[in-house]
Amino acid sequence: MMLNDLRAGYGEGDVLRGIDAEIPEGAVTALVGSNGSGKSTLLGVLAGTISPRTGTVTPRRRVRPAFVVQRGAAPDSLPLTVRATVAMGRWAHRGFWRPLNRHDRAVIDRCLERTGIADLAGRRLGELSGGQRRRALLAQGLAQETDLLLLDEPSTGLDHEAGERMRATIAEVAAEGVTVVHATHDPEEIRAAAHRLVLDRGRVASPSAAEELLDRFTLAPTDRG
């Protein structure tokens, strides 16, 4: 996937200021940078939720993105179960008005198992911890069976065991041919990624700045709750 002269932002200001980069397909790319560097904005452009002011995103083949944000839009008061949350991922294939078929239910079961939350399937989303909710949203993204999986800091709020499962799941879906792009500050995720795209104040970091930022993140202790 080629990114050419991407500029995007909010209001009158640009957050991305001319991004030129290549994102390899069927591999894991870690978006790395300080807060405010443009990582979430770039994910929004790749997801199609933010329109670039200039520039293009050119995939080698047509892709249908799944964007997993840090926290879903559903309010905690909504009586939505974990299983129903994951089932919403199937709307990309069937629409919300058509009943689930056997294949849909099998996909949902597999995604619950894959993210380690099968035992939480009957719980309400609002009852979950932040880390559990994050895994439910990942399962929803996986249920879309997409070509492009976009994740915004997927390991934030996860303990060590859940973080390991998250990294293993990301590696598994990439091995199946899915292009994964995730914004992260996690040292282990950065090291595990096949490709790293380092942003600095809305631009691709220079080689020296990229090396300094990568050293800062990968040498720092992992910060998890």
Secondary structure, 3 states (H helix, E strand, C coil): CEEEEEEEEECCEEEEEEEEEECCCCCEEEEECCCCCCHHHHHHHHHCCCCCCEEEEECCCCCCEEEECCCCCCCCCCCCEHHHHHHHHHHHHHCCCCCCCHHHHHHHHHHHHHCCCHHHCCCEHHHCCHHHHHHHHHHHHHCCCCCEEEEECCCCCCCHHHHHHHHHHHHHHHHCCCEEEEECCCHHHHHHCCEEEEEECCEECCHHHHHHHHHHHHHCCCCCC
